[in-house]
Amino acid sequence: PTKPLLLATASFDATVRLWDVDKGECVFCLTRHTEPVYSVAFSPNGEYMASGSFDKCLHVWNVKDGSLVKTYRGGSGIFEVAWNGSGDKIAACFFSKLVIVTDFRP
């Protein structure tokens, strides 16, 4: 692969960090969440990363530059996020026992 190998970490300090695995360095610290982040997931093509937080927000980030691409707001905290195989839909599991699937187009 031509892209650097990245690792995403979710944290109770409300941040998401993207790490360059080969260098062992933090590439981006993503700080738009306001509550603990419970889940992160890379898109199938590796260009985007979704994060879900107890702040009720599903954020989608560009992993190349760390920019926030989209935000979806739900009715309760998010415990899990996942992409479909083609990368055009994202699922989020909420504390309220609701699962939503939303379209994603950058």
N, C-alpha and C positions, 0 to 999 in steps of 0.2 A: 504493500500500500504506500501511496505517496503522502498520505496525511499522517501527522504525528499521532502516536498512540496516546489517547486521553483517558483519564479516569475522572469521574464526577463524584463528589461527596456532598451529602446533605447533612445539615447540622441543626442542633437545637438553638444555635445563636442566630438563626434566621438567614444564614448565608448558604450559598452553593459555591463550591470551589471546583475549578477545572484544573487538573494536574497533568503535566507532561510526564508520562511514565518513565521514559528513557532518561530524562534529566533529573527526575525527582523534584521538580519545581512547580509551584503554583503558577499557572498561567493567568487565570482570572479569578477574582473573588466577586461573585454576583450578589448584590445586596438589595434587591428590590422587594424581597419578602419581609414581612413585619412580625411573623410568628415562626416557630420551629418548622423546618422543612423535613418532611417525612419520606419523600420519594423523588428520585431522578431517573430519567430514561433517555437514552440516545435514540434519535430517529434511525431507521434502517440504513440510510445513506451516510450517516455520521455527520451530517451538516448542522443538525439542530439537537437541542437537548430540552426536554420538558422537565419541569419541577413542580411538585405539589406541596402545599404548606397548610398549616392550620389557620393561616390568614384567609382561607377560602379561595386562594388564587392558584390557578394553573398558569405558569409562565412558560413561554417557549423562547429559547435563547439561540442565537447564532454562535456556534462554537469557534468559528474562525476569528471573530472580533469581540465576543462577549456581549454583544448588544441584545437588548430585549426586543423580540420580534412581535410577539402577541401576548395578550393577557386575557384569560377567561376567568370570570368570577362566578363562584357557585354560592350555595346557601349555607354551607358548613365546611369544616376543615377537611382537607384532602389527605388521605393516607396512602394512596397508590396511584401512579400514572403509568400508562403503557401505550405504545404505538402499534398500529396495525402493520402488516407486512409491507404494504406499499408506501407507508409514510404519509398518507393523506388524512388519517384520522388518529385522534388521541382519546384514550379512555381515562377517566378519573373516578376513583372510588371515594365517596364522601362519608364523613362521620355519621350523617343522617341516614345511612344505609342506602343511599342512592348511587347509582353508577350512571355516568353520562358518557356519551361518545360524541365528540365534536369534530367537525371538518377542520383540516389545517391546509391553508394555502398561504405561503409566505408573501 
